[in-house]
Amino acid sequence: MSNYVTTNPATGKTEREFEALADSEISTLIDRTAAAFAKWRLVAPTERAAALRRAADLYEKRADELAEVITTEMGKPIKESRGEVQLAADIYRWYADHGPALLETETLDPQGAEESIVQRRPIGPLIGVMPWNYPYYQVARFAAPNLLAGNTIILKHAAICGASSALMAEILHDAGVPDDAYINAYASNDQIATLLEDPTIQGVSLTGSERAGAAVAEVASRNLKKSVLELGGSDPFILLDSGDMARTAKIAASARLSNTGQACNSPKRFIVLEHLYDDFVAQLVAEFEKATVGDPSDPAVKVGPLSSVKARDDVLEQIQTAVKQGARLRTGGNTIGSEGAYLQPTVLTDITPEMDAYSEEIFGPVGMVYKVANTDEAVTLANDVGFGLSGSVWSDDTSAAAEVADRLEVGMAYINEHGTTMPGLPFGGVKRSGYGRELGRWGLGEFINTRLRRTSAK
């Protein structure tokens, strides 16, 4: 039986299964991607860009179909699913528009030679290991720059994303990317390790848990392969002041409950100056309580089910442990209904460093609110976790907010917004949130041979 199964988290019913990759097929997979690289690397960047542009067009043309698939697979509210499809299209189009120029040869100061230039060349076949929470976006930000660069890809998606991963491969192939330049593989973790051990494979990019990242990075490093990791987060949302608390609380709740709270760069910890604390908590609770929870295929629903019953139960256990350890439950904290993976949006306060919730990531619709006396205390608390993906600072005084934002130990710092992702902006973290960058020119540079060529007179 395959481990790639679509179980609708809204109903708990299994809808599809997909044939798993056999161990005997691994060597064939390696031969296919190697042969494709030998040809794809020679295709002009402008032609590779044209394929990505056609892929963007197909994403938009098939948007309703694509959105419905991930809503069924992992429970994303349909309006957010449509937004994710458009974001994926935007990423493919950005690299089509800007990528060829970023690959052009750069002329340096000759420094004693007749000529010194830098060439940007692909490095070879790559593996992508992707998570379920943003099925299209996560793949696009890895696949688009690397296909544009001339690398080839073997893509292992999450086990619940069998249908969406097949659609992505179909779209890329229909757009003109050769079948073996992008291979969708229903592979196991052990099979990915075997692939990484083969000298043909030159690198791996993983978005997922710390455990998965550590396992992949260990195999990659042992085999001297480049790796890029985007792992978990426990992002701070620091509130310094607000001229409109109702609006601030609404934005905070919307950001936290987006994708049912299942986002690495979601604002999981709200850090609020004490004179604002009571007002913010009251209004945040009100926003959480009025968020519509239900069938993710209904456009009026804000919060859908979690990706699986197990995922829901894991978050529920974290909530219950926090309360047992002394945290205060302000709202939520219970499952909803007898079918599906639904959980009430939950707000916790009075969390202390001794509690598990203080240092761990809660991957669900749970907001934690902390009271601090001043900005120094806010920054100390914000940085006092192992994660360092992103963080935000909120204030009517943007200069003051910038000073605080510059002290955050994160890969992405925002002022009066949180978690913004756009094709031309770098995405990635520090500390236990991983290393390397995706998107923009930075994502294009991760798996590139930045090659020096010098010419001197005889």
N, C-alpha and C positions, 0 to 999 in steps of 0.2 A: 504494500500500500504506500502511496506517495505521501510525503509530509507536506506537499503543497495542496492545501485544501481551502476552499472558500466557504466559511461559515458565517452567515449574516449575523452580525452582533446585535441587530435590532430584533431578531426573531429567535436566534439560537439554532437555526436550521442550516444544515450543510447543503450547499447548492452545487458545488463543482469540485472535482479532483483532477489533478494534473499528473502526468506520468513523470516520475523522477528520473534524473540522469543516472544511468548505470555506470558502475565503476569501469566497465570495459570501454565506455565511450570517452573517457578522459583523454587518452592519447590522441584520439581522432579530433577532439576539441582543440587540443594544442596544435596539431598539424593544420587545422582549418584557420585558426587565428594567425598563425605564422605565415601561411601562404597569402592570406588576405593582406597582412601588413606589407609584405614585399611589393604588392601592387598599389595599395591605398596610399602609401607614403609618397608615391610618385605622381599621384593625381594633383593637379595644380590647386593651391589653396582656394582660389576663386571658384573652382568646380566643387570642392568640398563644401565651401560656403553656400553654394547654390543648393546643394542637397539639404543643408540645415534650414535654409529659407523655405524650401518646399515642405520640410517637416513641420515648421511653424504654421504654415498654411493649413496643413492637414489636421493639426491639433485644433485649430479654430473651426475647421469644417466639421470635425467629428466631436465637437465639444460636449454636446448633450450625452452622447454615447459614453465618452470617456468619463464624464462626471458621474453618471449613474453607476458605472462599474466600481469606482472606489467608494462611493456611498454604500454600495452593497457589501464590498469587501471589508472595509474597516470602519464604517459608520460615520464618515464625515458628513456633516450637514450639507445638503445639495448646493446651497448657495456658495459655500466655501469650496466645494468640489469644483464648481465652475470657475471660481477665481483661481484655483490651483492650476487648472488646465490652461488658462490664459497666461499665468505666470510662466509655465513651462514653455509655451509658444514664444513668449517674450524673450526668454533666455536663448532659445535656438536662433531667433531672429537677431538678437544682439550680437552673437558670435558670427553670424553670417555677415552682418553689416560691418563689424569692427575687427573681427579676427584676422583677416588677411593682412591688414596693415600692421597688426601687432607681431606678425611673423616675419616681417620684412627684415632683410639684412641691415645691420647697423654699422656705420663707419665710425671708427674710433680715432682718436689722436694716434698717428702712426708710432710715436714713441721710438724713433730710431730706425724704423723699417720704412719700406716704400708704402706699405699698406697694412693696416690692422682692422679686421672686420669681425663682427659677431654674427653668426648664423644661428637660426633657431630651427632645430630639427626634431622630429618625433623620436621617441626612445624605443617604442615597440609595443607588443601586446600588453594590455592591462586588465586587471580584474576590478570590478566594482561590486561592493557588498552593500546593499541598500536596505533601509528600514521601511516599515509599513505606514508611518504616520503622515508622510507626504509622498505618496507613491510616484507621482510624475515629476514634481519639483526636484526631489533629491536626485533622481536619475539625470534630469536635464542638466543640472549644474555640474555633474561629472562628465556626462557623455558629450555634451555640446562642445566644450573647449578641446577635449581630447580627440574627438573625431575630426574637428576642424584642423587640429595640429598634425593629423596623419597617423595617430596611434589607432590600434584596434582594441576592441573591448569584448570581454566576457562578463556578462552581467548576472549576478546572483541577487535576486530580489528576496524580500521577506516571504516566509512560507504562506502567508495569507494573501499575497499579491500575485497569485498565479495568472489571473485574468488580465490585470492591468499591465503586467510585465510582458505578456504576449502581445497586447495591443501596441505597446511602445515599440517593440521590435518590428511589428508589422508596418507601423507608420514610417519608421526610419528606412526600412527596406523599400517601401513604396516611394519614398522621397528620393531614392537613388543611392543610399548607403549600401554597399554590397552585403549580401546575407552573412558572410563570414567576417566582415569587418565589425559587425555588432551581433553578438550571439547571446540570446536569452537562454540561460541554463538553469534548470530546476535542480540545483546542486545542493548537497549537504555541506555542513561546516567542514567535515573531514575531507570531502572532495576539494573544497577550496584550498585547504592546507596542502593537499597533494599537488594541485595546480601551481600554487606559489613556490613549491619546491623545484619545479621544472625551470631550467635556465631560459626557456623561451619567454616566460612571463617576466616583465620588467618592473612592475609596480602594482600597488593596490590602493584603492581608496575605500574607506569604510565610514559609514554614518551609522551609529548605533550606540549600544551600551558600553560602559567602561570594560565590562568583562569581555565582550566580543572584540573590542578594540585592542585590549591587551593580548588576546589570543592571536589575532591576526598580525599585530605588530611584532610579536615574538617570532612567528614563522617567517615574516618578511625580513626582519633584521638578521635572523640566523642564515638566511639565504642571500643577504646583501641586496635586498630589494627596497626601493623607495616606497614609503607609505604616507598617506594623508588620512588623518583621523578627525572626524567631527563627532564628539561624544555628548555626554549629558550636560545639563546646566541647572543652576538654581539662581536664576537672574534676580538681582535686586531692582526694585522700583523705589527710588528715594524721593519723597515728597517734602520739599522745603517750604513751599507756600502755595496758596491757590486762591485766585480771585473768584473762582466758580467751582466750589467743591462738588456740586452735583454733577457737573460736566467731567471733572477729574475722576470721580468715582465711577462714572459710567464708562469712561475710556479704560480705566484700570480693570473693571470687570470684563469688558469686552475683550481686552487683550488676554486676560487670564483664561477665559472660557473658550477662546477660539480653538477650534479643533478638539473640543471637549477637554482642554487643558493638556493635550498630548503633543507638546512642542518643546523641543530642547531649549529654545530661546524665549520661552514664555516668562512673563514676570511672576515668579513664584513667591518671592518675598517682598512684601510692601513695608518699607521702612519709613516711618512717619514721625516728624517732630511732635513733641508731646502736646503742644497747644493746638494741633490739628487732629490729634489721634482719635478722640471720641467721635468727632464729626465724620471723619473719614470712615471709621469702622461702621458706624451706623448706616452711612450711605452705601458703602460697599456691600454690606449684608442685604440691604434693600434691593440692590441691583442683582445680586446672586439669587435672591428669592423670587424675583420676577422673571428671571431668564426661563424661557420656554424649553422644557426638556421633552423629547419625544422622537417620533419617527423621523430619521434624518432625511428621508425623501420629501418631507413636507417643507416647502420654502419658508414657512413661518417659524420653524423650529430653530432655536439658537444652539442648543446643546443636545447632541445625539448620544448614543451609547458609547462606552469605551470600546476598544478594538476587539475585546473578547471578555468572556466571563472571568477568566483567570486574571486579565489585566485589571478588571474592576475589583475583584476580590483582593488583589495585591494592594491597591490604593486604599480600599476599605480597611484593611489590616493596618496600614500606616496611620490612618486617621484614628483608629481605635487605640493603637499603641500610644500615640501622642496624647490622647485624652487620659489614658491610664497613667501616663507619666506626669500629668499635671497641666496639660494645655487646656485652654477653654474653648469649647465648641460653641460658636456663635450662631451657626445655622448649618443645616445639612447633616451629613454623617450617616446616611442610610441608603440602602438600595431602593430602587423603584420598580414595582411590578414583579411578576413571576417569570416573565420571559425577557430575554435580551440582557444586555450588559449595562444597564442604566444605573447611575449613581447621582444622588442629589448634589448640586453645587454646594461646596462646603467652605466655611471660613473658620480658621483657627487663630487664636491669639494666646498671649502669655506663654510663648515658647521660650525655653531657656537652653543654654548650651549643653546641658546634661541630657536633653531629650534627643531621641533618634531623628525626629523631624527637623531639628536644627541644622543638621549637616547632610541629610540625604535629599535626593531628588524625588519629589512626588509628581508622578506623571499622570495627572488627571485633574478634574475640575475643583482644585483645592487652592485657596488663597491663604497665605500666612501673613499676619500683620504684626509688626514689631514697633514698639514705642521707644524713641530715643530723645535725649535731652538736647543734642546739638549736632552740627554737621560732622564734627570729628568722630563722634560716637556712631553716626550713620555710616561713615566711610569704613570705620573699623569693623562694624557688623557686616557690611556688604562684602568685605574682603575676607571675612573669617569663615570661609568654606573652601573646599578643595576645588570647586568649579571656577571657571573664568570665561564663560562664553560671551555674554553681553550683560549690559545693565543700563538703566536710564535714570535721569535726574529731572525733576519737574519743578518749575518755578517760573513766575512772571519775570524774574530777573535772570535773563539768559547768561549774563556774564558770571554771576554768582554760581549758576548751575554748571557752567563750563568748568569752573575751578574745581568743583566737586567731581564732575565726570572725569576729569583728567587724573584723578586719584584712584579710580576704580581699576582693579586688576582683571581686566577683561579684554577680549579681542575686539569687541564692538561696544562703543559707548554712545548713548543717545541722549538728547536733550529735548524734552517735551514730545517724545514719541518713543515707542518701544518695539524692537524686533523688526524694524523695517528691512526688507530684503528686496533688492533690485538687481537686474542682470549686471550692471556695471560697478556694483559696490562689492568690496571684499567681504567674505563670510568665513568666520572661523574663530577659535578661541585659544585660550592658554590654560595652563595648569591641567587639571584632570578633564577639561573639556576638549582636549586633543591638540593637534598641531597641523600646520599647513593651512592653506587658504583656497577657497573656491570662489567662483564668479569673477567677473571683470578680467583685467589683464593678469591679476594675481593667480586666478584659477588656470589660466592658459599657460602659466609658467611653471607649474608644479611638476609636470611630466614631460619636460622639454630638455633636449640637449642644447644648452647654451654654448655654442661651439666657436672657439676662437680660430681664425685663420690669419696668419701673418705672412707677408711677402717681403723679403729683403733682397737687395741687389747681390749678385754673386761676387 
